[in-house]
Amino acid sequence: MRNFIIRRLLAIIPLYFGITLITFLIIHLAPGKPSDLEAQMRPGLAIARERLEKIYGLDKPLHLQYWNWLKRMVVFDFGHSFKDHQPVLDKIKATLPNTIILSIASLLLIYLIAVPIGILSAVKQYSIFDKASTVFVFIGMAIPSFWLALLLMMIFSVKLGWLPISGMHSLLFEFQVMSFWEKALDLIRHAILPVVVLSFSGLAWLSRYTRSSMLEIIRQDYITTARAKGLSERQVIFKHALRNALLPIVTILGLSLPGLISGSVIVETIFAWPGMGRLAYQAVLARDYPLIMGTSVFSVFLLLFGNLLADIVYGIVDPRIKYE
């Protein structure tokens, strides 16, 4: 196991730098520069565009710009934002925990609901519940997240007034007028709609994926043998079938976290949730190159870490897997 982890970490290094290089080239291929936007907002600086590009380092060739960024990135210096000149790392530190809270809550909701639905659909194949869950899957995959977010906001926030429409907490949260439990309830009320929207499509495809995996397992010969031994259906499903069906689901778990963070760009923007997804969206609109690269680096890290975590969990779920 240790040698496998070391090999994977060594393989991640060139892949990581390759992804950062591609990201760096893509953002520079987009038309316009940060100096153009700043000159448009303040016409008096239009004549000083070349000076702005020199300050930002945009007057150098692309390979030198990337090399300079790479040298800073190695020592965890992601530069300063072009927009407000604050350190990129500080802005990410301030928003990343909010995104992680949203993503973990969504991930827990997806697995707590989707896995039991998938198991029950497989056990009761072609039943009314199975057909209803199939309809739910197609609806969940077809509905765009932004449309669902606007629909839920209109129903539960505007018309019914049950839940807040945007933000992470109320205005009184930062003052001492609210107790600990009142603050916790306030955070939960603000997080309900973003978590539901972020989880909806994941509930659909994971429940279907679990159903397919379970159907493949319960048709195996050893499941028939377990039933022939006189084991109860509960023991057959949860002790023998489920553990083997979890192996492909572990793969999805490793890829779910970075997928939720990338998907949170839309959700955080609509609900004004102060997370890294919203920060990345604002950085793209402002052509804030250091901030775009900083958020991309953390997203890539989560993706590669998720893949490594999935491979490690393989050996825990299925001891038959050998890494050496």
N, C-alpha and C positions, 0 to 999 in steps of 0.2 A: 504493500500500500504506500509506504513512504517513497520508494523509488518511483512509483507511478505518479505521485503528486509532484515530485521534483521534475520529472520529465514533462508533465503538463504545464508546470510553471515556466519552464524553459521554452516550451513551444508557444506560450502565450505572449512572451516578450516581443518577438518579431511581428506577430499578428497584431499586437496592440499598437506598435509604432506604424505599421502599415495602414491601419484604420485611421489613425490620426493624420497621416499624410494624405489619404484620400479625402477626408473631411476638410482639411486645410485647402486642398486644391478646389473642391466643390464650392466652398463659400467665396473663393476669389474669382470663380468663373461667373458668378452672378453679376449682372450689370450694376454699375454704380459703386461708389465708395463712401465710407463714413464721412469723409471730408466734403463730399457733394451734398449730403443731407445737412450738415452743419452750416455750409455756405448758403443753402436755400433757406434755412430757418433764420439766419442772420445775414442779410444781403451785404452788410458792411464787410464781411469776411470773404466775400467771393474772390477778391483780388489776392487774398492771402491763402488760396487753396494749396499752392505748392508748399507754403510754410506748414500748413496743417498736415499734409502728407509726410513731410519730413519729421514732424513731431511724432506722428503715429508710426513712423517707420515704413510707410507704404511706398516710399520712393525707391526702395531697394528691390532687387530681383526676388522672385518668389522663393527660390531655393535658399537665399540668405534670410528671408523673413521666417521661413519654416525652421531653419537651423537655429536662429536666435530664439524662437519660441520654444524649440525643443530643449535648448540649454537651460532655459528658465523653468520649463516644466519638470525636468529631472530633479530640481531642488524645490519642487512644489511652489514655484512662483509663476502664476498664470497671468501675470500682468495686471493692468488696470483697465477698467471699463472705459470705452471711448465716450460713453454717455454722461456719466457722473464722476468719472475718474476715481472711483472706489476700487479697492483690490477685488479681483474676480473671486478669489478664494473666500473672502469674507462674505460676499454676496451669496455664494453657493452654500457656505456653512449656515447662513441664516435661513435659507429656503429648503435645503435638502431634507432636514428633519420633518418638515411639514409634508413633503411629498412621500417620504417613507411611511409616515403615519397613515396617509391616505391609501398607499399601495398595500401595506400590510393588512389594514382593515378590509380592503377589497379582496385580497388574496384569501384571507380567512373565511370571508363570506362565501366566496366562490367554492372553496373546497368543502365547507361545512354543508352546503346545500347541493352542489352539483354531484359529488360522489355518491351520497345516498340516493339521489334521483336516478343516477346511472345504474347503480346496483339493482334498485327496484324495477327499473325498466327492463333490465336483462333477465331478472328472475321471472317477471310477469310479461314476457314477450308477447306482443300483439294484443295485450289487454287494453282496456280503456285508458288506464294510466299511461301505458306506453305510447299510445296514439296521441294523448294529450301532451305528453312531454315532447313528442316529435314536432307537434305544431308549435310548442313553445320554442324549440330549437330554431326552427325556421324564422319565427318572428324575431328572436334575439339576434340572429345573424343578419337579418334584413334591415332592422331599424338602425339608422345612423345615430351615433352617440349624441351629437349636437342637437338633433331633433328631439330625442328622448329627454335630454336635459331641459330644453325649452318647454316641453310639454309638462314635465314634472314641476318646473318652476311656476308655470301658469296655474296648475291645479292646486298644489300644496302650499305655495307661497302667496300667490296673488289672490286666488279665489277663496281658498279655505283659511289661509293665514296660519297654518299649523307650524310651518318650518321657515327659517330665514332664507332669504332669496340669494344671498351672496356673502362672501367673506368667511373668515375662519372663527371669528368670535364677535361678540357684541361690543359696543363702545364702552360699556362699564366693566369689561373684563379686566382691563389693566389697572383699574382702581381697586381700593381695598373694600369696596362696598359689597362685594360678592364673596361668599364662602367658598371653600374648596369644592364642595359637592355642587354648588351652583355653577362654578366655573366648568367642572367636568360635564355637567348637563348641558351647558351652553355650547361647549365644543362638540358634544355628540349631536346636538340638534343642527349645528352648522354642517356637520360631516355626513349626515344621513343621505341627502340628495347626491352629493358628489360620489360617495361610496356606491350607492345603488346604480348610478349611471356607469361608473367605471367597472362595475361587476357584471352588468347585465349580459353583455356579449360573452364574457368568460363563463358565466353560468351555462349558457347555451351549448357552446362547443365542448366544454369539459364534461358535462353530463352525457353528451353523445359519445364522446371519446371513451368515457368510463363504461358505457353500455356496450360498445363494440369490443372493448378489451375483455369484459366479463363474459360476453357471449362466446368469444373464442376460447376462453379458459374452461367454462362449464361444459363444453362439448368434448373435452379431452378424456382419454381413457381412465386416468387416475381419479377423475371426479366420479365416473361411473362406478369404479371400484370402491370408492369411499361410500357411495350410496348403497352398494351391494353389501358392505360390511354392517349396514344397519345404523350408520350415523344419522343424526337428525339433519334436516335440511339447513338449519341454522349453522351447525358445525361444518357442513360441507361448503356452504357459501362463505362464511367469515373466516374459517380456519384454513381451508385448503384453496378455495378459488380466489378470494379477495387478495391474499398476499401475493400471489403470482400475477394477478391483474394489476397490482399497484406498480409494477416495474415500468411499463411505458408511461404511466401517469407521473412518475418521478421525473421523466424527461420534460414533461410539460411544466412541472414545478420549477425546474431550473431556468426555463425560459420565460416564466410568467412575470417575475419581478421586473426585469428590464422592459418587458412589453407593457406592463402597467404604467411604468414611469414614462415611457414614450407616449402612451395613450393618454396620460394625464395632462398633456399639453392642451388638448381641446377642453377637457373637463375643468381644469384649473382656470383656464381663460374665461370660460362661460360663467363659472361660479365665483370668479375673483378670489380663488384660493391662493394664498401667498406661497406657492411651491416652486420647485425648480422647473417644472414644465412651463408654467406661466413666465418664469424668468427667461427661459430659452426662447419662447415665442416673442417676447418683447425685444430680446437681443437680435433676433432675425429681422424684425421690422426696422430696427435702428442700424442694422448692418454693423453691429458691435462685435467685431471679429474676436477679440480676446474672450468675451463672454460666451460667444457661440462655441469656441474651442473648449472652454472650460466645462460647460455643461455637456458637451459631446464626450469629453474625456471621462467624466464620471458615469455617463450612460454606458459607454463601452466597457468600463471597468465592471459595472454591475452585470452586463451581459456575459463577459468572460468568467466572472466569479460564479454566476449562476450555472454556467455549463460545467465548471469544475465541481461545484457542489452537487450537481445531479450525478456526475460520475462517481463521486465518493459515496453518495447515498445508495447507489446501485448495490454496492457490496454489503450494505446494512440490510437492505430489503431482501436481497437474494444472495445468501452465502455461497452459492455455487459459482458465482462470478470470481474469477481469479485475475489479479492485476499483475502478478509477477510473470 
